[in-house]
């Protein structure tokens, strides 16, 4: 079996690193989106409770 040349190995490493960065970036953006949605949801829940308790 032939061994990979240094250039090919470096190329695969570069692709691998890029994929890892892409997945990490997507994960970070997902967490931010979920946090924003949860914050908005809980704020709306609180608003509805206060509105109910204050009679409209």
Residue pairs with C-beta under 8 A, 6 or more apart in sequence:
4 12
